[in-house]
């Protein structure tokens, strides 16, 4: 989780090229909502326990109400695998006026509800966790993981990408994703630290971000495999940054 912002935003093109090369070894895996013991939940638990952010439980898993697909049909959980080994994970909610529930909206509803009422939509990535050994072996792992959130903003044509992050991590999102602070820090639900709300206006920064970080690129097919229904069963998806075409704006993808 905290590894995301321990990395400085890169500027050299060789960094971007190296990440595209690593993507050749990456697979994204959608989590089956019915599998309560998926390795992603164990990775979460280990990551939070490692920093003493979550209490011990005998099951060794970390799930919360926002993982319940019946309550949150606008949610997806993903594992990021490198050479077949689970390296990191991310949960994504897509907020619309019809599907307004998500972790960010539960904490910053006074900020987000007026925007939802105006028709804005949001991608809300949370539970960003990394395997400790993988974080040492792959310092750029946060970029490979956040690529899922970037793809979600593209697939759903979201108005904003959100980031609920610890105050010291905000500058990372500002540098890499062009985010701006939307709300000062508040106490996060079940962990012992405050979180700020940062937001990226997708229409203003998406193309620039893709040009600077081409490993965030993706094809329509890749995004559809990751986010289009049905997503009740696990599926392995190979990144397409190397072959994806330049972005063009198209119709909004619905949540079904």
C-alpha distance (Angstrom), angle and dihedral (degrees) to the residues before:
residue distance angle dihedral
X1 . . .
X2 3.77 . .
X3 3.79 92.8 .
X4 3.78 90.3 80.2
X5 3.73 95.0 76.9
X6 3.75 100.6 36.3
X7 3.80 87.9 82.3
X8 3.78 123.3 81.6
X9 3.79 118.4 -128.9
X10 3.80 107.4 -97.8
X11 3.79 125.5 -128.9
X12 3.81 103.6 179.4
X13 3.79 118.3 97.9
X14 3.80 90.8 -138.9
X15 3.82 89.0 65.5
X16 3.80 90.2 55.8
X17 3.78 90.8 47.1
X18 3.79 91.9 49.5
X19 3.80 91.0 52.6
X20 3.79 91.7 50.7
X21 3.80 86.9 53.8
X22 3.82 91.2 51.0
X23 3.80 89.3 50.3
X24 3.80 87.5 65.7
X25 3.82 85.8 69.5
X26 3.82 95.6 43.5
X27 3.78 130.1 96.7
X28 3.78 126.4 -177.3
X29 3.79 116.4 -144.9
X30 3.78 124.8 -160.6
X31 3.79 112.8 -140.1
X32 3.78 119.6 -125.4
X33 3.84 104.9 -122.2
X34 3.81 89.6 -144.3
X35 3.81 93.5 58.5
X36 3.80 104.1 87.7
X37 3.80 92.1 179.6
X38 3.78 99.8 51.3
X39 3.83 112.2 148.7
X40 3.81 88.9 -115.3
X41 3.81 90.4 69.3
X42 3.79 90.6 50.0
X43 3.79 90.9 49.6
X44 3.80 89.2 52.0
X45 3.77 91.9 50.2
X46 3.80 93.4 49.0
X47 3.81 92.2 47.8
X48 3.80 94.6 50.0
X49 3.79 93.1 42.7
X50 3.79 90.6 50.0
X51 3.81 89.4 62.4
X52 3.82 93.3 36.3
X53 3.81 91.8 -115.9
X54 3.81 97.1 129.0
X55 3.82 133.7 42.1
X56 3.78 123.3 -109.7
X57 3.79 119.2 -93.0
X58 3.79 127.6 -178.7
X59 3.82 93.6 -128.1
X60 3.78 93.2 60.3
X61 3.80 93.3 -139.6
X62 3.79 133.9 114.2
X63 3.79 116.6 -147.3
X64 3.77 128.0 148.5
X65 3.79 139.2 -174.5
X66 3.80 91.6 -84.2
X67 3.82 89.5 65.4
X68 3.81 91.3 63.1
X69 3.79 104.6 108.9
X70 3.80 93.1 -165.7
X71 3.80 89.7 60.4
X72 3.80 95.8 33.3
X73 3.83 109.8 36.3
X74 3.81 85.8 162.9
X75 3.83 91.8 69.2
X76 3.80 135.5 96.9
X77 3.80 132.2 -178.3
X78 3.79 121.8 -155.6
X79 3.76 138.8 -171.9
X80 3.80 120.7 -152.6
X81 3.81 111.7 -145.1
X82 3.81 126.3 -167.6
X83 3.79 115.7 -165.3
X84 3.79 88.0 -13.7
X85 3.82 96.6 -54.1
X86 3.81 123.4 113.5
X87 3.80 106.8 -111.8
X88 3.81 105.8 164.5
X89 3.78 144.0 -12.5
X90 3.78 140.7 -147.3
X91 3.80 136.6 -171.8
X92 3.79 120.1 -148.5
X93 3.80 130.9 -164.3
X94 3.80 122.8 -172.4
X95 3.80 111.9 -149.1
X96 3.79 123.5 -156.2
X97 3.81 132.6 157.1
X98 3.83 85.8 -96.7
X99 3.84 94.4 46.0
X100 3.82 104.7 31.0
X101 3.81 100.9 154.4
X102 3.80 121.8 107.9
X103 3.81 140.2 122.6
X104 3.81 93.0 -93.3
X105 3.79 92.9 49.7
X106 3.80 91.1 48.9
X107 3.81 90.3 58.7
X108 3.80 102.5 29.0
X109 3.79 100.6 30.0
X110 3.79 93.0 133.4
X111 3.81 88.2 60.3
X112 3.80 99.3 40.7
X113 3.81 103.5 36.3
X114 3.82 95.4 68.7
X115 3.80 89.0 51.8
X116 3.81 91.7 47.3
X117 3.80 88.8 50.6
X118 3.81 87.4 56.3
X119 3.81 90.7 53.6
X120 3.80 100.2 -98.0
X121 3.81 119.5 149.3
X122 3.80 128.9 -153.6
X123 3.79 141.9 -159.5
X124 3.81 108.7 -145.7
X125 3.84 114.8 -167.5
X126 3.80 115.8 -170.2
X127 3.83 141.6 157.6
X128 3.80 90.8 49.5
X129 3.81 102.5 178.9
X130 3.79 134.0 165.5
X131 3.77 136.5 -160.9
X132 3.79 108.1 -109.8
X133 3.80 96.5 -133.3
X134 3.80 91.4 45.0
X135 3.80 90.8 51.8
X136 3.80 89.0 57.2
X137 3.78 93.8 45.9
X138 3.82 95.1 44.3
X139 3.82 112.5 33.4
X140 3.81 89.1 178.1
X141 3.81 92.4 58.5
X142 3.83 92.5 112.2
X143 3.80 89.9 62.2
X144 3.81 92.0 50.3
X145 3.80 89.4 50.8
X146 3.80 97.7 43.8
X147 3.79 87.8 52.6
X148 3.81 85.4 80.4
X149 3.80 90.9 60.1
X150 3.80 92.0 46.6
X151 3.81 89.7 51.1
X152 3.80 90.7 49.6
X153 3.81 92.4 54.8
X154 3.79 88.0 51.2
X155 3.80 96.6 45.1
X156 3.79 94.7 48.7
X157 3.83 95.6 33.9
X158 3.79 87.3 -129.0
X159 3.78 121.1 -167.7
X160 3.80 92.8 -138.0
X161 3.76 139.6 16.5
X162 3.81 109.2 -144.6
X163 3.79 130.3 -152.0
X164 3.80 123.3 -170.5
X165 3.79 100.6 -164.6
X166 3.76 142.5 156.3
X167 3.83 111.7 -90.4
X168 3.79 93.8 -110.0
X169 3.81 90.6 55.6
X170 3.80 98.3 53.7
X171 3.83 95.5 89.1
X172 3.81 90.2 60.3
X173 3.81 91.1 59.6
X174 3.78 91.0 44.8
X175 3.81 92.1 53.5
X176 3.78 98.7 41.3
X177 3.81 104.3 31.5
X178 3.80 102.8 21.5
X179 3.81 92.5 -116.2
X180 3.80 124.9 170.0
X181 3.79 128.1 -153.2
X182 3.82 109.7 -99.2
X183 3.82 99.3 174.7
X184 3.79 138.2 7.4
X185 3.80 120.6 -110.1
X186 3.79 122.5 -64.2
X187 3.80 131.4 179.2
X188 3.79 109.8 -85.4
X189 3.80 116.1 -129.7
X190 3.79 108.5 -108.2
X191 3.79 104.2 5.9
X192 3.76 131.4 77.0
X193 3.78 101.7 -116.0
X194 3.82 138.3 70.6
X195 3.81 123.6 -107.6
X196 3.78 131.7 -150.1
X197 3.80 123.6 -148.6
X198 3.79 115.4 -125.2
X199 3.80 125.1 178.7
X200 3.79 137.0 -164.6
X201 3.81 119.1 -151.6
X202 3.78 96.2 -137.7
X203 3.80 98.8 -158.3
X204 3.80 90.9 55.3
X205 3.80 101.1 47.7
X206 3.82 110.6 19.2
X207 3.81 98.4 91.9
X208 3.80 92.4 42.9
X209 3.80 91.3 49.2
X210 3.80 92.5 50.2
X211 3.79 91.8 49.7
X212 3.79 91.9 50.4
X213 3.80 95.4 41.3
X214 3.82 107.5 29.6
X215 3.81 91.4 177.0
X216 3.83 86.2 75.0
X217 3.82 87.7 65.1
X218 3.82 117.6 110.7
X219 3.78 140.9 171.7
X220 3.79 127.6 -114.9
X221 3.79 88.1 -114.1
X222 3.79 94.2 54.9
X223 3.80 92.7 48.9
X224 3.79 92.2 46.9
X225 3.80 91.2 52.2
X226 3.79 90.8 50.7
X227 3.80 101.1 43.2
X228 3.79 112.5 14.1
X229 3.81 117.0 97.6
X230 2.91 141.4 -71.8
X231 3.78 96.5 57.8
X232 3.77 100.4 152.2
X233 3.81 93.2 114.8
X234 3.80 131.4 54.6
X235 3.76 116.4 -95.5
X236 3.79 132.2 -176.9
X237 3.80 116.2 -137.0
X238 3.80 126.8 -169.6
X239 3.84 117.7 -144.0
X240 3.81 116.8 -110.4
X241 3.81 102.0 -164.5
X242 3.81 91.8 120.0
X243 3.81 94.5 56.4
X244 3.82 103.9 26.8
X245 3.78 118.0 120.0
X246 3.78 124.9 -125.0
X247 3.82 112.5 -74.6
X248 3.77 121.9 -94.0
X249 3.78 126.2 -178.2
X250 3.79 115.1 -110.9
X251 3.80 139.7 161.7
X252 3.77 121.8 -47.8
X253 3.80 115.9 -94.8
X254 3.82 110.9 -128.8
X255 3.78 129.4 -135.7
X256 3.80 108.3 -119.7
